[in-house]
């Protein structure tokens, strides 16, 4: 087996990760539920790729994500940093004292579990003690309570975590708004042993693997957590240099603030340039994810999203990341009959090689269709391709790049008669669609799966009323409810695409411009700032050279060829 180790760094990354693991937990539950839709019975997915088995001190078997999550101290809400499966004995104060003056103890009040978490833990208690009291929680009430307020990513998490998974950065006497640049994040790890503690937790998960296929990083790169991720990535590059790293650079809409003041503009611009340069230098592939306004984008045509609520936006992005990860756990299937259910298995290294090749193309664009349209009627394949919209910021849309390469995953789409289309039907339809398009990629690897995206109970109520129970688009939707959630929409067909294309050039050119204008050029107004972050002019010039190479790799051949002709 080829395992994946997942790392989540920063607030918004953990919101995305919480939804991501909810999808996995839902798949596991549906596979064992005799009343569940039969489409989830033959998933042909090896969940051990993402999960690990273990055992509590009481001998109870556990199945938890192979995950290290890093966030602020106090970011876990009502959840303990040791998880919920293992009994953690609190530290007993020593009888030996060296301080003779008065001592006062201040204990912060614990956050109360919301209605969803109360119902979840009571349900788990009843599974152990059948004679326990029967709760009176209604799903409708739970969904409404989540809709009214989610403060922490743990508020909607339905997953058990290993005691080594959740790490809180201590000693940061600031809120998330102040932890807003690379330098602050670097300073946070410069004192004490927190960097080594995080790396040690990662080793615990890596060393128990048979054969790691790659690291999956979700990083909130809008502030200081990009530096925390960079330090960890540097250690990974030293210890596991041959293991591919796929990194999603995630941003919430609220991180795109109108800075106004020139000083803040310089700080933000230099952060963006330095953050990307450092993360990319240790990764094999970076996928920027997060639009300034997801609610007004074409990607959210069938949603009603509040951009200021991370609970909403992170659910959509997590759905895309889930779909991208499906081929990593399809495995090699021998029986030809199984091609009805899954097709196109690849691992993390395969995707990296497809999208970056032997060049320095380290950045990919993420497009998604949620829900993906059904494969019915004429030109159904073309219609599906046209419904793929980018959730990567700062790109050129509708650009023609004859050298573009891509990987695509389509799963759970409906075919004629409303029946799930087989993996082979999906592949035939999409290949035929590309034959009839005027612009097509140089190469496309297509993965397909029979089962759709399951919608767990804590998924936000963001679907418009045109979306049906199985994610189909209704011709005559009912007047109410105006918005639908997990009680009305049980599953959704998905299509996602990663593409290496010159459309990413504005994203790269902006960061190169920031670096030169504010950090490198003579009299650059931010030179002293980046020096305080620990970067000299030589390092900044190295960042600029690496960005220039990425840009040149993506520009049309005529623009980078020699002037000899």
Buried (B, 14 or more C-beta within 10 A) or exposed (E): EBBBBBBBBBBBBBBBBBBBBBBBBBBBBBBEEEEBBEBBBBBBBBBBBBBBEBEEEEEEEBBBBBBBBBBBEEBBBBBBBBBBBBEEEEEEEEEEEEEEEEEEEEEEEEBEBBBBBBBBBBEEEBEEEEEEEEEEBEEEEBBEBBBEEBEBBBBBBBBBBBBBBBBBBEEBEEEBEEBBBBBBBBBBBEEEEBBEEBBEBBBBBBEEBEEBBBBBBBBBBBBBBBBBBBBBBBBBBEEBEEBBBBBBBBBBBBBBEEEEEEEBBBBBBBBBBBBBBBBBBBBBBBBBBBBBEBBEBEBBEBBBBBBEBBBBBBBBBBBBBBBBBBBBBBBEBEEEEBBBBBBBBBBBBBBBBBBBBEBBBBBBBBBBBBBBBBBBEEEBBBBBBEBBBBBBBBBBEEBEBEBBBBBBBBBBBBBEEEEBBBBBBBBBBBEEBBEEEEEBBEBBBBBBBBBBBBBBBBBBBBBBBBBBEBBBBEEEBEEEEEBBBBBBBBBBBBBBBBBBBBBBBBBBBBBBBBBBBBBBEEEBBBBEBBBEBBBEEEBBBBBBEBBBBBBEBBBEEEEEEEEEE
